[in-house]
């Protein structure tokens, strides 16, 4: 895959995906490897918050990056897993958990001013438990949420800034770990609970992530254990709104009541079983304009930019007049220069004196070549299809692809369950959508062999 006669077609496919709306660039908070000096996809950060390659603790940075829209196939990637009967159950479960489909509701809390009057600003939260909204006693924003700076009061500015700085040095895994205490601070503003009209405070907390859902959650301490512990720590109200059927109110000695039950303290919905109440409250929210049904995924779009020399160049040109311009297919492959130096930190392609300077293919004015290269998982996400016709003058000869694909028996490590194997399933679908394959699943049967390992060592600084 390091040969230009292969990665020419990697670039070709990317341009097809770009034209089809499956590739895009945006500003995003990304995972930064301080040793390799490059960004990482979420799938490349381990459970301890370390880089899969260097072992460094990953940092968060705001950068403009390229993404592939893997979320466009989230439903398919999840719903088709049971059909992979030749795959180990463990791998299918790992992918299902990573995709993480949740069905619930988006509910809108109106921000109020200092006098308690409604403003035009609303905070939207995603919840799988709309039946508990009458028990919401606070709303939590991710520290990175754009409304934090806008809504924080002067009295809370110092505390909020200090907390945001603290959280910026934590990995996603640290922030969401079940065995760590949840920390937060109030920002001094309030919202109105749309279900009962009560005013409740807005907090920021480390356990809420900007990239998941809307970056905001409603705190219901009586019916969510994480919220319960947070409320007890900061002395926030705990209002029970669901009780076990046929019993009295829960006393909270052991924590939140998270099971199904019957609604209480919920106005017109009192007495409804919680399953029915989810539907009834969501329907009322939609009819009254403060919510709607929503399906949410844990899966995020695949971040494919890398700030390093070693990789397939991303075949686009940035022009001040024309914007992002695809490299003409007749000029593929865009190859790496061989006269690079590695005496400066960062991407050698960015430091090269001439390689990045080109004329715009559209208007002819001086322009700039993209200096990020592809994540190498891009190359390995479709090589199996190139095997069908390795000398074809297209990425895949369609008759050959129909004859050979999918792969009858694939042998590979379980460590790629949510890396190569998930990416390859996406690529097969994207290549089918753009006319280069006629399949959904690339690998019909999967055998995950064991790994032979030896002692490994880590330096004192990690």
N, C-alpha and C positions, 0 to 999 in steps of 0.2 A: 504493500500500500504506500510505500515511500517513493515509488517510481512514478514519474510524471505521466507515463502512458496509462497508469491506473487513475491517479488523482485528477487527471483531466476530466474523467467522467464523474468523479465526486463533485467537482466544481460545476459541471453541467447539470447534475441533479439538483444542486443547491439553487441554481438559477431557475430551474423549473419550479421548485418549491416556492421561491420568492415570487414568481409570477402567479402562482396559485394561492398566494396568501398564507402559506405554511411557514414562511421565514420572515422575520422582521427584526428591527433594531429599536431599542428603547433604553432610557435611563432606568437603572434598577439598583437596589441594594443587593450586593453580591457577596459571595464567599471569596475571600482573598487569602492566598497562600503566601505568607511573608518570606518563605525560603525560596520557593520557585518563582515568586514575583508574578503570579498569574491568578486568574479567577478559576473557580471550580463550580461545577454543577452541584446541586443539593445531594445528588446520588453519590458524589465523590468525597463527601465528608462523613467520617465514621461516627459511631455512637458516642465517642468521647469528644467530638468536635474537632478532630484532626484530619489533615489532608490524607487522602488515600495513598498518595505517592511519597510525599516528603515526611509525613508524620508531624508537621508543624501544627500548632493550634491555629485554627482558621479565624480570620478577622472579618469584619463587615465593612464594605466600602460602597460608595455610590459611584457607579460608572455607566457609560453608554455601551451596551453590549448587544450581540446578536443572539437570537433565540429561534428555535424551531417549535412550532405550535403543536406539541405532543398532546396538549389538553384537548385539541379538537377531536381526538380519538379516545378520550378517557373512557367513555361509556363502552365503546367496542373492546378496548384493551381489557376492561374488567369483565364484561358480559361473555366474552369468548374464552375466558380462562377455563371454565368447566369442560369445554370441548377438547381441551388438550389432555386427553386421557393418557397419552404416552409420556406426560411430564410428571415428575415427582410432586406429590401433594405439597410438600414443604415449599417448593419454588413457587407454585401457584398461589399459596397463602401469602408468601412474602410480597409478591407482586400486587395481590389484592389489597393488602394492608398499605402498601406504598401509594397506590392509586387513591384509596381511601374515600369512597363515595359516601356522602351523608345526605339524607333527605330531611329537610326542615323548613324554616321560614326566615325571611329577612324582615326585620321589624325596625321601625323608625322612631327614634326618641328625639323630640324637639328640644333644642337648646334654648334656655331662657336667659334673659339679661339679669343684671344685678338686682333689679326690682321684682324679679320673678315673672316677667312678661315674656310670652313666646316670641322667638325670633324666627327668621326664615331658614336658619341653619338646622339641619337634622343629622343625627348620627345613626347610621344604619348598622345593625348587628345581625349576624347569622346565628341561629340557634336550632338545635335538633329538638328542643323542649319548649315550643311555644306555649304549652299547657302550664308552664310555670311563671309566665310573665308577671302575674300579679304579685309574685314573691321577689321580683327584682328590686334590690335595695341600693344598687349603684351600677354604673356603667364604666367599663375599663377600656381605655385606648392603648394601642401599642405605643411605646415611646416615640417611634418613628412616624406615627400618624400625622398627616399634614395639619389636622385641626389642633394639635397640641400647642403649637406656637401661637395660633390665632386665639385660642380660648383661655390660655393660662393667665391668671390674674397677676397683677404686679406683686402682690404679697407672696405668691408662690413661685415666682420666676427663678430665684436662686436654687430652691429645693428641686424644682423640675429640671433645670439645666444640669445640676449635679447628678441627678438620678439618670438622666438620658446618657450622660457621659459614662457612667458606670455600666449601664446596660450595653453600650456600644462595644465594650470590651469582652462581652460574653458571647459564646457560641450559641447557636439555636438549640443544640442538645442540652447545654447547661441551663438555658432559660426554661425549657419544657420538661426537664427531668422530674419524675414523680417524687423522688426522694429528697428534693431540695426545697427549702422554704421559699414561698413566693413573696416578692417584695414589691412595694409600690408607694406612690405619693399622690395626694389629691392635687388637682390643678386649680382648684378654687371656683370652678364653674359647675352648673347644674343642668340637668335635662328633666323633661317631664315624661313620666311613664305613660305611654299612650293608652294603656289598658285601664288605669284607675286615676290618672291625672296627678299623681303624687310627684313632688320634686325630689330627685335623688342626685347624689354627687357624681362627678366625673373624676375618675382616677386614671393614672397610668401605672402599668405593672410589667414586670419582666416576662411573665408567662404568656402575654399576648403578642403575637407576631404580626407585623404589617403585611406579610406575604400571604397569610392564611385568612380566608374569608374576606371580611371587610376591614380587618385590622382593629375591630372593636367587638366586645362581647358584653352581654348583660350579666351582672353578678347576681346569682340566685343562691345564697348560702344554704338555704334549707334543703336544696335538692341537687347540689353538686359539691362533691367533697373538696375539690380545689377551692371553690368559692367559699365553702364553709371555713376552711382553715385560714384563708385570707381575711374573712370577716372577723373571725375570732382574734386574729393577730392585731387587727386595726380597730376593733370594737365597732364594727358596722352592724346594722340591724339584721336579724335573722327572722324572716316571716314565713312560716310554713303555709303552703297552699295545696298540698296533696297529702292525704293520709291513707294508710292501708285500709282496704275495704273492710268494713265491719269493726274498726278499732278506733281508739281515741287518737288525739294528736301525738306525734312522735316527740320524745323528750330530748333528743339530740345528744344523749350521753355518748353514743358511739360515732357521732358524725351525722352527715346529711342523709336524708331519705331519698335514695335515687331510683327506687323501683316504681312500678305502676301503682295506681291507687285511685282515689276519688278526690275531686277538687273541693276545697273549702276556701273561704276568704277570697273568693274569685268572682264576686258579683253575680251576674246573670248566668255564669257557668258553674255555679256551685252544684254539687251532686253529680256532675258528669264524670264518667270514667276517664282517666287521663288520656287513653287512646282516642276516644271520641272528642275530648276537649282540644287535642292538637288540631284536628280538622276544623272544629267549630271556631276556635280562636283565630286560626289562619284565615278562614273564610270571612270572619268579621273584620279582620285587619285589612283584607283586600277590599271588602265592600266600603269600608270607612276611610280608606286611603292611607293607612299607616303600616302596611305590610303586604307580603305576598309569599306564596310557596316558592321554595328554592332548593335546588340540588347543588351541593358543594363538593369539591374534590380536594384531597390533600396534595395530589399531583400538581406540580408547577411546570410551566413550559421549560424546555430543555435549553439551558444556557450553553452555547457552543463556541463563544469567543475565547481565545487564549492569547495572552500577551507574551508570546515566545516565538523563537525562530523555528523550532522544530515542529512542523505541522503543515497541512495543506493550506496555501493562501486562500483567503476568502475573496472570491472574484467580483468585487465591486469597486467602484471609483467614486470618491466624494467630490462633487463640483459645487462651487459657491453659487453658480447660476442654476444648475439643473438638479441639485440634490444628489440622491443616491442613484448612480447609473450602473447597470450591470455591464460587466466586461463582455464585449461581443463574443458569441460562441466561436467565431472564426479565430479569435485570439487566445483560445484556451489550448493548453493549460497555462495559467499564470504560475511560473516557476519561482523557486526561491533563489536569491542571489547567492553565489558561493564565496564572495569576497567580504563576508561579514566579520565583525570583531565582537568579542565578548568581554571587553575591558571596562564596560560600564554596566551598572545594574539596569534591569528592565529589558524591554524587547529590542534585540539587535536590529530588527527591521525598521523600527522607529528611528534608530540612530543612523541608518545607512544614508550616505549623502545623496544618492541618486535614485535608488530603486522605487521609492514611493512617489516620485515626481513624474507625472504623466499628463498627457493632454486628455481632456474629456472626450469620450467617444461620441457624445451628442452634439456639443457646441464647439469643440476644438480648443477651448480656453485651458490654461494651466489648471490642473486638478491634482488630487492626492489619492494614491492607491490605499486601500484598506490595509493596515499593517497587522491587525489581529489575524491569527491563523485558527483553523478549525481544531476543536477538541479531537484528539485522535480516535475517539469512539465513533466519530462520523465515518471514518474510513472503514472501520470494522463492522459497521452496521449494515453493509450491503455487499460485502465481498463475495458472499455465498451466491449471490445473483450473477456476479461477474463471472464466476466459475462456469456458468452455463454456456457462455460464449465469449471467452477471454480475448478474442481478436475482433469482435464485432465493432462496427462503426457507429454504434449506439451503446448506451450503458449496458443494455441487455437485448439480445435478439429475441423478439417476442415468441416465435415458435420454439426456440430453444428453452426459453424460460418456462413456457407452458409444459414442455416435455419433462424437464428436470425438477422443477420446483413443485411442492416444498421438499425440504431435506427429510429423508426417511428416518435417519438416526443421527442425532447430534450429540457429541460428547464434549462436555465443557464443565468448568468449575462452578460450584454453587455460589462462589463469591461474586459472580456476575448476574445474580438473579434480578437485581434492580438496576443493573448497568447495561452491559452488552445485550443481554437477553430481552430486556424491556425495550431498549432502543431499536433492536433489530425488528421486533414486532411492529413498532411504529413505522420504521422505514419501509417494511413490506407493504403496509397500507398506503403510505404516502407515494411510493413508487407505482402502486396500482392506480391510485387516484390521478397520477400524472401520465399514465399510459405506458409504463415500462414493465409492469408485471400484471398478473391476473390472479393474485392470491391474497389471502389475508394473513395467514400464519406461515412464517418461514420454516419452522422446525416442527415436524409432526411428532417425533419422539425425542426425549431428552434424557441422557444419562449423565449424572453428575458424579464424576469420579472423585476419590479422596485426594487429599494433598499430602505429599511427603514434606514434613517441616523439620527444621532444626532450631536450636536455641537462637533467639534473636535478642539484641541488646539495644538499649536506648541511652543516649548520653544524659548527663545530669540536667542539662537545660532542655531536654525533650527532643 
